[in-house]
Structures are given as structure tokens and as C-alpha cells.
């Protein structure tokens, strides 16, 4: 029963949670397939060359930073924020799951201990992530 429940939860998460962050390119409506900004010859795009690229010859091409972090501390803050976004719902789910196990355990002490362990390790995991955030803040305050 428990394995089936976890399998269903994982399937729902993969089907609805993961694709939500995927962005697809917009079709130009011509039906001719992917657009080629470098010309109609179908060859590779050379933005600095003379082959009809989108940039003028000699123009520098700028690549934006996808992380948007100016330094390592900002990167760590962003990473911990992402971990918290994922960890808090997982901790809530694990506590609810442990409560369910505890309620249906009846008089089985092994199942009750399993429920207590799930709660204990879920809270320990959350505390570790929160302490990582505190540690990064302390280190930033020192430098």
C-alpha cells in the first residue's frame, strides 16, 4: 500500500511538477520549421561574420548570466532558496505521510516507530537546510 502510494505521488509530481518549469520556443506560424536567424541557406549562424548574420561584423556578442549571481555568496543564497522551495513541501508531505502511518499502525509498535522516524528525519533535514542558510549569512557577515 505504501509503495503504491509513493509511486502514485512520484508519478503525479513528474507529470505535473517537472514540466511546469519547461519553456518551449514559440512557433513563427510559417510552418517551415525552426527559424534560422542567420539567413535562408540553412547553415550555422555566425553573428560576427559576413554571411548575413544578425550582428554587424566585429560586433561583440553578449552572453547573459543565467544564474544572475554577482558572486559566490549570492549563488549560495539562490541555491538555498531553491532547496527551501523543494524541501518545505517535501517535509510537509513526509509529516502527513508519517501521521497516516501512525494512524493506521494500530497497535503495531514497529509501524509507530517508523512514523516517528519519518517525522524525526524530515525535521532534521529541514533544520540542516535552515542551518545552511544561517551559516551562509554568518559567513557573509564576516567578509
N, C-alpha and C positions, 0 to 999 in steps of 0.2 A: 504494500500500500504506500509506504513512504517513498520507495524508489519511483513508483509510478507518479506520485505527486510531484517529486522533484523533476522528473523527466518532463512532465507537462509544463511546469513552471519555466524550465530552461527553454523548451520549445517556444513558448509564448514570448519569452524575453528575446530570443534570437529572431523570431519573426516580426515582432513589433518594436523592440527596443533598439536593435542594431541598425536596421535600415532607416530609422528616423534621422540619423546623422549623415546619411549619404546624400550628396548633391549631384544631380545629373545635369549635363550640359543641355542648353536649350537648342532645339532644332530651329533652323532658319526658315523652315517652311517650304524650301525649294524642292525637297525630296531627292536631292542629289547626294546625300550622304554628308559626311563631315565637311565643314567649311575649311578651306585652305587659305589662310591669310597671306600667304606668300605668292600667290598667283594661281593661274589655271593649269600649270603644267603638271601638277600633282607631286612635284618634288618637295624636298625638305625646305623649310623656311630658313633663310639667312637674313636676320634683321639688319645686319650691318653691311650686307653685300649689295651688288648691283643687279641682282636678279628679280627686282620688283618686290622686295621685302617691304614690310610695313614701316621700317625705320629708315632714316636717311643714312647714307654711308658715313661711317665714322661716329655715328651717334651711339652713346653708351646705353646698354640695356640694363635696367634696374630689376633686380630680383627682390621681391618683398620678403621680409622675415615672417614665416608662417606662425612662429611661436609668439611674436610680439613681446619678447622679453629683452630688456636692455642689458641685463647682467644675470649672473647665475642665481642670485637670491630671488629675483623676480621669477625666474624659471621654476625654482623650487616652490615658491608660493603658488604659482599656477598649477604645478603638478599636485601639490597637496590639496588644492581646491578641487581638482578633478577627482582625486581619490575620495574626498569627502562626499562629492556628489554621488559617487557609486557606493561608498561604504555605508552611509546613513540608511538608504533604503534596504540594503542587504542586512544590516543589523536589525532593523525593524522586522523584516521578514523572518530572520532567524529567531527573534524573540517570540513572534507569533507562532512560528512552527514549534518552538520548544513548549509554548503554552498548550498547543494542540496535543503534542506528545504527552505532556504531563496529564492533561485531562483524560485522554483515552488510555493511559497506562493502568488505571485501576489500582490494583494492589501489587503490581509488579515493580519491585524496587529497582531492578536494573533499568527499566524504561524511565522511571523517575530520575535516576542518576544521569541517564543520557540527556534528558530535558535540562537538568541543572547544568550539565557540562556544556550544552549548546549555548545556553544563556551566558555562562561564565566566559567562554571563548569568544563569543560575539562582542561582549563588553570589553574584554581585553584587547581585541582587535581595534575597536573604536578608540579606546584610550591610547593605544600605540600611535594611531594616526593623529589624534589630537596632540599628543606629546611631540610628535614630529613637527607639527605646526608651531608649538611653543618653542621648540629648540631652534627652528629657523628664525623666529622672531628674536630670540635671545642672541643668536649669533649675529643677526643684522644689527642689533643694538650695540654690540661690541665693536663693530667695524664702521 
